[in-house]
């Protein structure tokens, strides 16, 4: 039976559905946590320019390198060698399952609106509930439930209906005086203060755009290669408009300090202040359904990444084991056990939803950075271009996307970068195992230097954690 190919509409829906998850429902407080109205506007301008450049880069790469359909990591591997390609795959996988831990934390935080026993989603009751849900979904995936089109349709509606209702009501209730109050976070514009505020929004905006590469991940199933890039750009711009409306108009409903103090999901409490408790209930119900679908979808994706990478001889052979139902057996077990481990850590460390998605966003920086760098490399060298073909536009896109990715690394901050290095370092063992199994040389000279630096950063982070100088 021939595999059904995906058209432009299906790919666009996939991109939008991948991006609009739980993060959208907490945008009002997340954006206001460290920034006032003026800095939020600048943050969205930077994010819009950077993400559009990244999306157009993915569009160009999908056209120029149609043979690279193994996912985002294939660009790092093709452009910069086996070890950086492996780390790009490893980082993308880390981001996927860390994001699922964040989803579970937010899910039970939303349920706390109806069942206060769940607190902020990080207490004992929440961890027990999240653990039960984790293993129920694990069992469903093992039983062969790989296609979730009906679930995706329901959850997409569950996401968009309450979000669009929210946007309509906050536009109608918008107060200009609240929006402009303390616009720059001080009596006058101060560049250093505003820069720090803008930086505080970067991981928030990155988190809500994770999934922009959704069409690229499934590029091998597209009817037309050009549709991959088109779907990425259309999906990104549509989602960007929704996010900007949510965050900016919320600042006209409550002041920045009031928004920053809201519990998760903050959109529900903004809605409650406008229309009453029924509005908050609708937002929370929509969020719960949305997160259930997102958790299922990202569980499938998180299990698929090591499975596909193992088939590409990037990860060890044991990760390409399947069960009789065609589910990625070893990869799913590894992913689920890591999620369970981090759920327990959430309980003991009292980690919040924000801390978890900051780590997830930081983990995906390497795949995004090397995708941007590969776009820059292709357009600079002329590889995959015809003689005398214009490359100016693509070179500009590569420069902008790369600068944006570097800015994100800076904005992530040393603390989260170091904590994520603790998770990157064990990947070296998996890399060594794969190279040993396929009888390939382990490291090129520069790759060895990178590996040593990675281990040193992880060791430093462990020391800082043990002495209490940084906290998860």
Secondary structure, DSSP 4 states (H G I P E B T S, - for coil): -PPPPB-HHHHHHHHHHHHSSSGGGGHHHHHHTS--HHHHHHHHHHHHHHHHHHHHHHHHHHHHTTT--S-THHHHHHHH-HHHHHHHHHHHHHHHHHHHHHHHHHHHHHHTTT-GGGTTTTSHHHHHHHHHHHHHHHHHHHTT----HHHHHHHHHHHHHHHHHHHHHHHHT--HHHHHTTTTSSSS--HHHHHHHHHHHHHHHHHHHTTTTHHHHTGGGBSSHHHHHHHHHHHHHHHHHHHHHHHHHHTTTS-HHHHHTPPSSHHHHHHHHHH-HHHHHHHHHHHHHHHHHHHHHHHHHHHHHHHHHHHTTSS-GGGG-B-TTS-BHHHHHHHHHHHHHHHHHHHHHT--HHHHHHHHHHHTHHHHHHHHHHHHHHHHHTTTS-TT---HHHHHHHHHHHHHHHHHHHHH-HHHHHHHHHHHHTHHHHHHHHHHHTT-----HHHHHHHHHHHHHHHHHHHHHHTTSS--
